[in-house]
Amino acid sequence: MTQVTKFLLGSAAMALALTGGAQAQEVAREDTVIFDLDRTIRDPENFNWMTDGTGIRRMHGAHQAMWEPLFILNYNTGELEPWLATGFEGNEAQDEFTITLREGVTWSDGEAFNADDVVFTVNMALENEELTAREVATLRGQVASVEAVDDLTVRFSLTAANPRFVVDNFGVRIFGSFLIMPEHVWSAAENPATFAFYPPIGTGPYEYESSASNRAIWDLRDSWWGAETGFMDMPEPQRVVFLESGGEESRAQLIAANDLDAAQNLSVGTFEAIQAQNQATMAWYDSYPYAVADPCARQLEINTTVAPWDSADMRRAVAMIIDRSQIVNIAAEGATTASQTMFAQYGAMSPFIDAVVEAGHGLPETADVAAAQALIEAEGWTRSGDYYEKDGETLSVEIHVNSASTEYTRTIDMVVEQLQRAGIDARSVPVENSVFWGEVLPFGAFEMSYSWLSCGSVNEPWASMGRYTVADVVPVGERSPGFNNTPRWDSEGAQAYSEIVAAMATMPLGSEEIPGMVAEAYQYLDAEMPFIPLVQAFKLMPFNTTYWEGWPSAENYYNHPFFHWNSGHQIIHNLTRAN
């Protein structure tokens, strides 16, 4: 038995240290599921998620085991699956939504969960600017008022039409959702911004047991509303632990030794080394690319105000030179796939991706250097030795890249090499994270840069496409609002694109016209290339089947595998003890 396992079984000394004197109940390893935590818990006794900008007050089990969402978005089907709520309706103008809550839901202390809790929590967010969590700020910018129609019905009046309101705020679209708090506890808080909410309670099947800077422990309750009402059976794990792994090498050792059941991102080489040692280790795919696609596909942003890249044909030439298959095979070690469009390639996005590809606007995996060079030469550039020249100047470009990850720098090194071979004197310019996001990207201080600013669309196209409209164009030197349209794309094509995207913005989700409109708008992106999609972002997150089975995978696709998200409830409920 390893030291890690001994701790998790609850030795008396460690239990005393973690629970402040009360000995923790001992739970067998085969009844315990251990998830990787990739960061330190800085304030283990503070569960006020509304003032947290990093998510750590939620992702250590609080919003996977204790706080339940109203809905959970299924990335494969695009369906908004009911959880604490059973459904919703929007009015014709899409500026009013009515949500119906599930009957019989209770907090862990026995109090009923109802519309009053929802209205109280939303009003707390609306009235307190010092509550700064992303989900709080988003909701505050969209809701004009909220009211309880009855105990199980809540009506939201919005500041503007927004067909994505429910999925964006209450559906775990990406990472989290706006979490409802118990009115009977929070109403006693003098200041919601400083209220620690400790010990916390929730509606979920697990209750808080203990936490420290490197771990949080959650134990199965004796009863749970979901089982009592027939919504869902009690989950099988008796204990859920989120354990700080300490980085790739440490998490690799833990999962290989069966001391970790679910790990955060690993490199391909590390994963294959673990699999060679422990055949109970699995990934999203059984073979290459192994990894699952992350919502934020990678791309090359191009500043359309800087010559010669203010020419659409020059930008298209760059797109033709880039060989995405080489990025996949070399920079990503085979752990991803080439992007066909700007979108993350989930099942729910297939109708929109297919529409773009069928219209002839999809991207090839391989390069067409000859066609690219023809475009460059048509712009008056002549090859002289290694590079193209015009009017005594060499065709060159600097590509800024965030130095925080080898994935980023390796990808741009590959792009630089491809451009160099084609006759463009390209150079990578690595900058530290704060400079990249604080100065380079938002103020347009780049010719080209590596980014993922098309991030957003996982079930519908507007979230990503709306980031590149002319409404967000500002001059170089001014901050791009929300990092939108950092290429400063403002041509006639951009204006035509923006009109189509604006029309999509207020259409109900699922409208049959939307795929065709996506293809129509995409012709302008394809023709002018203000950014160039490269490859899908990827997360190689291994699971260990020694103690637990039922992990999500491409073959068992009940949803994505991001266990640190609010949708982690689904994973825990799908786990069964290994035979």
C-alpha positions in Angstrom: 0.0 0.0 0.0 1.4 3.4 -1.1 1.6 6.4 1.2 -1.0 8.2 -1.0 -3.4 5.3 -0.6 -2.8 5.1 3.1 -3.7 8.8 3.4 -6.8 8.3 1.3 -8.0 5.5 3.5 -8.1 8.0 6.3 -5.3 7.4 8.8 -6.2 8.8 12.2 -3.4 11.3 12.4 -4.1 12.7 8.9 -7.9 12.7 9.5 -7.4 14.8 12.7 -5.3 17.3 10.8 -7.8 17.6 8.0 -11.0 17.8 10.0 -10.0 20.0 12.8 -10.1 17.3 15.5 -12.9 15.1 14.3 -11.7 11.8 13.0 -12.8 11.1 9.4 -14.6 7.9 8.6 -12.4 5.3 7.0 -13.4 4.5 3.5 -11.9 1.6 1.5 -9.9 2.5 -1.7 -12.3 0.5 -3.8 -15.1 2.7 -2.6 -13.1 5.9 -3.3 -12.7 7.7 -6.6 -9.7 10.0 -6.8 -9.7 12.9 -9.3 -6.7 15.0 -10.2 -6.6 18.6 -9.0 -4.1 20.6 -11.1 -3.7 23.6 -8.7 -3.4 24.5 -5.0 -6.5 25.3 -2.9 -5.5 28.7 -1.6 -8.3 29.2 0.9 -9.7 25.7 1.8 -12.4 27.1 4.1 -13.9 29.6 1.6 -16.7 28.4 -0.6 -17.9 31.7 -1.9 -17.7 30.9 -5.6 -19.1 34.2 -6.6 -15.9 36.2 -5.9 -13.6 33.6 -7.4 -12.1 34.3 -10.8 -10.1 31.1 -11.2 -12.7 28.5 -10.4 -10.7 26.8 -7.6 -13.5 27.3 -5.1 -15.6 25.1 -7.3 -13.5 22.6 -9.3 -12.1 20.7 -6.2 -15.4 18.8 -6.1 -17.8 21.6 -5.0 -19.5 21.9 -8.3 -19.0 18.3 -9.4 -20.4 16.6 -6.2 -22.2 19.2 -4.1 -23.6 22.1 -6.2 -25.8 20.9 -9.0 -26.6 22.8 -12.2 -30.1 23.5 -13.6 -29.1 21.8 -16.9 -26.1 20.1 -18.5 -25.3 20.6 -22.2 -24.4 17.5 -24.1 -21.6 18.2 -26.5 -22.4 15.2 -28.7 -26.1 15.8 -29.2 -26.4 19.5 -28.5 -29.3 18.7 -26.1 -29.7 20.7 -22.9 -30.2 17.8 -20.4 -32.4 18.7 -17.4 -31.0 18.4 -13.9 -32.4 20.7 -11.1 -34.7 22.1 -13.7 -37.0 20.2 -16.1 -37.3 22.7 -18.9 -37.6 26.2 -20.2 -39.5 28.4 -22.7 -38.7 31.6 -24.3 -41.0 34.2 -25.8 -41.1 35.1 -29.4 -38.8 38.0 -28.9 -36.3 35.8 -27.1 -36.0 38.4 -24.3 -38.0 36.6 -21.7 -37.4 33.0 -20.4 -39.4 30.9 -18.0 -37.6 28.0 -16.3 -39.4 25.2 -14.6 -37.7 23.6 -11.6 -37.8 20.0 -10.6 -40.2 19.0 -7.9 -38.8 17.4 -4.7 -35.3 18.8 -4.8 -33.9 19.6 -1.3 -30.8 21.0 0.2 -28.6 18.6 2.2 -30.0 20.1 5.4 -33.5 19.1 4.4 -34.8 22.6 3.3 -36.6 22.7 0.0 -34.9 24.0 -3.1 -37.3 26.2 -5.0 -37.9 29.4 -7.0 -37.1 31.6 -4.0 -33.5 30.3 -3.9 -33.1 31.1 -7.6 -34.6 34.6 -7.3 -32.6 35.3 -4.2 -29.3 34.2 -5.8 -29.9 36.1 -9.0 -30.8 39.3 -7.3 -27.7 39.0 -5.1 -25.7 38.9 -8.3 -27.6 41.8 -9.8 -27.2 44.0 -6.7 -23.6 43.4 -5.8 -21.0 44.6 -8.2 -18.2 43.3 -6.0 -19.3 39.7 -6.9 -16.9 39.2 -9.8 -17.0 35.6 -10.9 -17.4 35.3 -14.7 -20.8 33.7 -14.5 -22.0 36.4 -12.1 -20.8 39.2 -14.3 -22.3 37.5 -17.4 -25.7 37.2 -15.8 -25.6 40.7 -14.4 -25.1 42.0 -17.9 -28.1 40.2 -19.3 -30.8 40.1 -16.7 -33.1 43.1 -16.2 -35.3 41.4 -13.5 -36.3 38.0 -12.2 -39.4 36.8 -10.4 -40.9 33.7 -8.9 -44.1 32.8 -10.7 -44.7 30.0 -8.2 -42.5 27.6 -6.1 -41.2 25.8 -9.2 -41.3 28.5 -11.9 -38.9 31.4 -12.4 -39.3 34.1 -15.1 -36.3 36.1 -16.4 -36.7 39.4 -18.2 -33.6 40.2 -20.2 -32.0 43.5 -21.2 -31.9 42.3 -24.9 -32.9 39.4 -27.0 -30.6 36.4 -26.3 -31.7 32.9 -27.5 -28.6 31.5 -25.8 -29.5 32.8 -22.3 -30.4 29.5 -20.6 -27.5 27.4 -22.1 -25.0 30.2 -21.5 -25.9 30.8 -17.9 -27.4 27.6 -16.6 -26.3 24.9 -18.9 -22.6 24.2 -18.2 -21.7 25.3 -21.8 -18.0 25.7 -20.9 -16.6 24.9 -17.4 -19.3 26.1 -15.1 -22.8 27.6 -14.7 -24.4 30.2 -12.5 -24.9 28.2 -9.3 -27.9 28.7 -7.1 -27.2 29.1 -3.4 -29.5 28.4 -0.4 -31.4 31.5 0.5 -31.9 30.3 4.1 -28.1 30.3 4.6 -26.9 33.2 2.5 -29.6 35.6 3.6 -27.8 35.9 6.9 -24.6 37.1 5.2 -23.9 40.8 6.0 -21.7 41.1 2.9 -22.1 38.6 0.1 -18.6 39.4 -1.1 -16.9 38.4 2.1 -19.2 35.6 3.2 -17.1 32.4 3.2 -20.1 29.9 3.1 -18.3 27.5 5.4 -19.2 24.7 5.9 -21.0 24.6 2.6 -24.1 22.7 1.7 -25.6 21.8 -1.6 -28.3 19.7 -3.3 -25.9 17.1 -4.6 -25.5 13.5 -3.3 -22.2 14.3 -1.6 -21.4 16.4 1.4 -18.3 18.2 2.4 -16.0 16.2 4.6 -12.7 18.1 4.8 -10.2 20.1 2.8 -6.6 21.3 2.8 -4.4 23.2 0.4 -3.8 20.1 -1.7 -7.0 18.0 -1.3 -10.8 18.1 -0.8 -12.8 15.2 0.4 -16.6 14.6 -0.2 -18.6 11.7 1.3 -21.8 10.2 0.0 -24.9 11.3 1.9 -27.3 8.8 3.5 -30.1 10.1 1.3 -30.4 12.4 -1.8 -33.4 14.0 -3.4 -32.5 12.4 -6.8 -32.8 8.9 -5.5 -35.9 9.7 -3.4 -37.8 11.2 -6.4 -36.7 8.6 -8.9 -34.6 11.0 -11.0 -31.4 9.0 -10.7 -29.9 6.2 -8.5 -27.5 7.1 -5.8 -23.9 7.1 -7.2 -21.7 4.2 -6.3 -18.5 5.9 -5.0 -18.7 6.3 -1.2 -16.0 9.0 -1.2 -14.9 11.5 -3.8 -11.4 13.0 -3.4 -9.8 15.8 -5.4 -6.0 15.5 -4.9 -3.4 18.0 -6.1 -1.2 15.9 -8.3 1.8 18.2 -8.5 2.4 18.3 -12.2 2.7 15.8 -15.1 5.4 13.6 -13.7 3.7 13.2 -10.4 0.2 12.6 -11.8 1.7 10.0 -14.2 3.2 8.2 -11.2 0.0 8.3 -9.3 -2.2 7.0 -12.1 0.3 4.3 -13.0 0.3 3.1 -9.4 -3.6 3.1 -9.2 -3.5 6.0 -6.7 -5.3 8.3 -9.1 -8.4 7.4 -11.1 -8.8 10.5 -13.4 -5.9 12.7 -14.4 -5.5 16.1 -16.0 -3.7 16.6 -19.3 -0.6 14.6 -20.2 1.7 14.5 -23.2 1.4 11.6 -25.6 4.8 10.2 -24.6 3.9 10.2 -20.9 0.5 8.6 -21.6 2.0 5.8 -23.6 4.7 5.2 -21.0 1.9 4.8 -18.4 -0.1 2.5 -20.6 2.9 0.3 -21.1 3.2 0.0 -17.3 -0.5 -0.2 -16.4 -2.9 -1.5 -19.0 -5.9 -0.3 -17.0 -5.2 3.2 -18.2 -7.5 4.5 -21.0 -8.0 7.8 -22.9 -10.8 9.3 -25.0 -9.7 7.3 -28.0 -8.1 3.8 -27.8 -5.4 4.9 -30.3 -4.3 8.1 -32.0 -5.2 10.9 -31.5 -6.0 9.6 -27.9 -7.1 13.1 -26.8 -10.5 14.8 -26.8 -11.0 18.1 -28.5 -11.0 21.1 -26.1 -13.6 23.9 -26.9 -10.9 26.4 -28.0 -9.5 25.4 -31.4 -6.1 26.9 -32.3 -5.6 29.5 -35.0 -3.3 32.1 -36.4 -4.6 35.7 -36.0 -3.5 38.2 -38.7 -3.5 41.9 -38.2 -5.4 43.1 -41.3 -4.2 46.7 -40.9 -0.5 45.9 -41.4 1.0 45.7 -44.9 1.4 43.4 -46.7 -1.0 41.4 -44.6 -3.7 44.0 -45.3 -4.1 42.1 -48.6 -6.7 39.2 -48.5 -4.7 37.3 -51.1 -1.5 37.5 -49.0 -3.4 36.1 -46.0 -4.9 33.4 -48.2 -1.4 32.6 -49.4 -0.3 32.0 -45.8 -3.3 29.7 -45.3 -2.3 27.7 -48.3 1.3 27.3 -47.1 0.4 25.9 -43.7 0.4 22.1 -43.6 -1.9 21.2 -40.8 -1.1 17.5 -40.9 2.5 18.4 -40.0 1.3 20.4 -37.0 -0.8 17.4 -35.9 2.0 14.8 -36.4 5.0 16.8 -35.2 4.0 19.7 -32.9 1.0 17.8 -31.3 2.6 14.3 -31.5 -0.5 13.0 -33.2 -2.8 13.9 -30.3 -5.2 16.1 -32.3 -6.8 16.6 -35.7 -6.6 19.3 -38.3 -9.4 22.0 -38.1 -11.8 22.1 -41.1 -13.3 25.4 -39.9 -13.1 27.8 -37.0 -15.3 25.6 -34.9 -14.5 22.9 -32.3 -15.4 19.6 -33.9 -18.1 18.3 -31.6 -21.1 16.3 -32.6 -23.4 19.2 -31.8 -21.4 21.4 -34.2 -21.6 18.9 -37.1 -24.5 20.6 -39.0 -22.7 23.9 -39.2 -19.2 22.4 -40.0 -20.8 20.2 -42.7 -22.6 23.2 -44.2 -19.3 25.1 -44.5 -17.5 22.2 -46.0 -20.2 21.3 -48.4 -20.2 25.0 -49.6 -16.5 24.6 -50.4 -15.1 26.7 -47.6 -13.5 24.0 -45.5 -9.7 23.9 -45.0 -7.5 21.1 -46.4 -5.1 19.2 -44.1 -2.2 19.6 -46.4 -0.5 22.6 -48.1 -0.6 23.9 -51.7 2.6 25.9 -51.7 2.6 26.4 -55.5 -0.9 28.0 -55.4 0.2 30.2 -52.5 3.3 31.4 -54.3 1.3 32.3 -57.3 -0.8 34.6 -55.1 2.3 36.1 -53.6 3.9 36.7 -57.0 0.6 38.3 -58.3 1.1 40.8 -55.6 4.4 41.9 -57.1 6.8 39.8 -55.0 9.7 38.1 -56.7 11.7 35.1 -55.2 15.3 36.1 -54.7 17.3 33.3 -53.1 15.5 32.0 -50.0 12.9 34.8 -49.8 10.5 36.9 -51.8 11.4 40.6 -52.3 9.6 43.7 -53.6 11.0 47.3 -53.9 14.1 46.2 -52.0 12.3 44.8 -49.1 12.2 41.1 -48.0 8.8 39.5 -47.4 8.9 38.8 -43.7 6.7 38.4 -40.7 6.9 38.1 -36.9 4.5 35.8 -35.2 3.9 36.5 -31.5 3.3 33.4 -29.3 2.6 32.9 -25.6 5.6 31.3 -24.1 3.6 29.7 -21.3 3.2 26.3 -23.1 5.4 24.2 -25.3 2.3 23.3 -27.3 2.0 26.9 -28.4 5.7 27.5 -29.2 6.2 24.1 -30.9 3.2 24.9 -33.2 4.5 28.3 -34.2 8.0 26.9 -34.7 6.4 24.5 -37.2 4.5 27.3 -38.9 7.6 29.4 -39.1 9.5 26.6 -40.7 6.8 26.1 -43.3 6.6 29.8 -44.2 10.4 29.9 -44.4 10.5 27.1 -46.9 7.9 28.8 -49.0 9.9 32.0 -49.2 8.6 34.1 -46.3 11.2 35.2 -43.7 9.1 34.3 -40.7 10.2 34.5 -37.1 8.7 33.4 -33.8 8.4 36.0 -31.1 7.7 34.3 -27.7 6.4 36.6 -25.0 5.4 35.9 -21.4 1.7 35.2 -20.7 0.9 38.6 -19.1 2.4 40.5 -22.0 0.7 38.4 -24.6 -2.8 38.8 -23.1 -2.2 42.2 -21.7 -0.5 44.1 -24.5 0.1 42.1 -27.7 -3.4 40.7 -28.5 -5.8 43.3 -27.2 -4.0 46.3 -28.6 -3.2 44.8 -32.0 0.6 44.9 -31.4 1.3 42.0 -33.8 1.5 41.1 -37.4 0.4 37.6 -36.7 -0.2 35.7 -33.4 -1.1 32.3 -32.2 -4.4 32.2 -30.4 -7.7 30.5 -29.8 -10.0 33.5 -30.0 -12.7 31.7 -32.0 -13.5 29.9 -28.8 -17.1 29.7 -27.7 -19.2 27.6 -30.0 -19.8 24.1 -28.8 -23.5 23.7 -29.7 -24.3 26.6 -32.0 -22.3 28.9 -34.2 -23.0 32.4 -33.1 -20.8 32.4 -30.0 -17.7 32.0 -32.2 -18.8 33.8 -35.3 -20.0 36.8 -33.3 -16.4 37.5 -32.2 -15.4 38.8 -35.6 -18.0 41.4 -36.6 -17.3 45.0 -37.5 -19.1 46.1 -34.4 -16.0 45.3 -32.4 -13.4 46.9 -34.6 -11.2 49.5 -32.9 -8.0 51.1 -34.1 -4.6 49.6 -33.4 -3.5 50.8 -30.0 -7.0 50.7 -28.5 -8.1 47.6 -26.6 -10.3 45.2 -28.5 -13.5 44.7 -26.5 -13.5 41.2 -25.0 -10.6 40.2 -27.3 -13.1 40.3 -30.2 -12.0 41.0 -33.7 -8.4 41.5 -32.8 -7.4 41.3 -36.5 -9.3 44.6 -37.0 -11.2 43.0 -39.9 -13.3 45.8 -41.4 -13.6 45.3 -45.2 -16.7 45.2 -47.3 -16.6 41.4 -46.9 -16.4 41.8 -43.1 -19.5 44.1 -43.2 -21.4 41.6 -45.3 -20.4 38.8 -42.9 -21.4 40.9 -39.9 -24.9 41.5 -41.3 -25.5 37.7 -41.6 -24.1 37.0 -38.2 -26.2 39.8 -36.6 -29.3 38.2 -38.1 -28.4 34.9 -36.5 -27.9 36.5 -33.1 -31.6 36.7 -32.2 -32.8 33.5 -33.9 -34.0 30.7 -31.7 -31.5 27.9 -31.2 -32.2 25.0 -33.6 -33.6 27.2 -36.4 -33.4 25.3 -39.7 -32.1 28.4 -41.5 -29.0 28.7 -39.4 -26.6 26.1 -41.1 -27.2 27.8 -44.5 -26.6 31.2 -43.0 -23.4 30.0 -41.4 -22.2 28.8 -44.9 -23.2 32.1 -46.5 -21.3 34.1 -43.9 -18.3 31.8 -44.0 -17.6 32.6 -47.6 -16.2 35.9 -46.5 -13.9 34.3 -43.9 -12.7 31.9 -46.5 -12.0 34.6 -49.0 -10.3 37.1 -46.7 -8.7 34.9 -43.9 -8.5 37.5 -41.0 -7.5 34.4 -39.0 -6.4 30.9 -40.1 -7.8 27.9 -38.3 -5.0 25.4 -37.6 -5.8 22.4 -35.4 -8.2 21.3 -32.7 -7.2 22.0 -29.2 -6.6 18.8 -27.3 -6.7 17.4 -23.8 -5.2 13.9 -23.2 -6.9 13.1 -19.9 -6.3 9.5 -18.8 -8.7 7.4 -16.7 -7.8 4.3 -14.6 -10.2 1.4 -14.7 -8.7 -0.6 -11.9 -11.3 0.4 -9.4 -13.9 2.3 -11.5 -15.5 1.8 -14.9 -17.9 3.9 -16.9 -15.6 6.7 -17.8 -16.6 8.8 -20.8 -14.9 8.0 -24.1 -15.5 8.2 -27.8 -17.2 4.8 -27.5 -19.1 5.7 -24.4 -20.0 9.3 -25.3 -22.6 10.3 -22.8 -20.7 13.6 -22.6 -17.2 15.1 -22.7 -14.6 13.9 -20.1 -13.8 17.3 -18.5 -14.3 16.1 -14.9 -13.3 19.5 -13.4 -16.4 21.1 -14.9 -19.8 21.4 -13.4 -20.9 18.5 -15.6 -18.6 16.3 -13.5 -21.8 15.1 -11.8 -22.5 13.0 -14.9 -19.2 11.2 -14.7 -19.5 10.4 -11.0 -23.1 9.1 -11.6 -21.9 6.9 -14.5 -19.1 5.2 -12.5 -19.5 1.6 -11.5 -17.2 -0.6 -9.4 -14.8 -2.6 -11.5 -15.4 -6.4 -11.4 
